[in-house]
Amino acid sequence: MATSAPIDDVPTHGEGIRLGQFLQLAGLVDSGGEAKDAIRAGEVRVNGEVDLRRGRQLQAGDIVTLRGRGARVSR
């Protein structure tokens, strides 16, 4: 997957994290409402593909991008 967005590693705890939660943890959005709106609008990509599921379970190595910024799920 090629992306021009700068990618930051964001450590998480446990087996997985939901997409909406990760957007907030990574600082890509300020609130759960903003995460919900961005996901619903098709602005969020997971591993290069638009994902409309706020509850999607992310795993280590997944890359999430939004508005030219990116974050990688790490442990």
C-alpha positions as CSV (number, residue, x, y, z in Angstrom):
1,M,0.0,0.0,0.0
2,A,1.5,3.3,-1.0
3,T,0.6,6.5,0.8
4,S,2.0,10.0,0.9
5,A,0.7,10.7,4.4
6,P,3.3,10.8,7.1
7,I,2.9,7.8,9.3
8,D,3.2,7.8,13.1
9,D,3.4,4.6,15.2
10,V,0.7,4.7,17.9
11,P,1.0,2.1,20.6
12,T,-2.1,0.4,21.8
13,H,-2.8,-2.1,24.6
14,G,-4.6,-5.4,24.2
15,E,-5.4,-7.5,21.2
16,G,-7.2,-4.9,19.1
17,I,-8.8,-1.5,19.1
18,R,-11.8,-0.1,17.3
19,L,-11.4,2.3,14.4
20,G,-13.3,5.2,16.1
21,Q,-11.2,4.8,19.3
22,F,-8.0,4.6,17.4
23,L,-8.7,7.8,15.5
24,Q,-9.0,9.6,18.8
25,L,-5.9,7.9,20.4
26,A,-3.8,8.8,17.4
27,G,-4.9,12.4,17.5
28,L,-6.4,12.3,14.0
29,V,-9.7,13.6,15.5
30,D,-10.7,15.4,18.6
31,S,-13.9,13.6,19.6
32,G,-15.9,10.4,19.0
33,G,-18.5,12.5,17.1
34,E,-15.8,13.8,14.8
35,A,-14.6,10.2,14.2
36,K,-18.1,9.0,13.5
37,D,-18.7,11.9,11.0
38,A,-15.3,11.3,9.2
39,I,-15.9,7.6,8.9
40,R,-19.5,8.0,7.7
41,A,-18.3,10.5,5.1
42,G,-15.8,8.0,3.7
43,E,-12.8,10.1,4.6
44,V,-11.0,7.4,6.6
45,R,-8.9,4.7,5.0
46,V,-7.6,1.6,6.6
47,N,-4.6,0.0,4.7
48,G,-5.4,2.1,1.7
49,E,-9.2,1.3,1.5
50,V,-12.1,3.4,2.6
51,D,-13.8,1.8,5.7
52,L,-17.2,2.9,6.9
53,R,-17.3,0.7,10.0
54,R,-16.5,2.7,13.2
55,G,-16.4,-0.5,15.2
56,R,-13.9,-2.2,12.9
57,Q,-11.3,-4.0,14.9
58,L,-7.8,-2.9,14.0
59,Q,-4.7,-5.0,14.6
60,A,-1.0,-4.3,14.9
61,G,0.4,-3.1,11.6
62,D,-2.9,-1.6,10.3
63,I,-2.4,1.9,8.8
64,V,-5.2,4.5,9.2
65,T,-5.2,7.7,7.2
66,L,-7.4,10.8,7.4
67,R,-6.9,14.2,5.8
68,G,-3.3,13.7,4.8
69,R,-2.2,12.3,8.2
70,G,-1.6,8.7,9.0
71,A,-1.1,6.4,12.0
72,R,0.0,2.8,12.3
73,V,-1.3,0.5,15.1
74,S,1.6,-0.8,17.1
75,R,2.0,-2.7,20.3
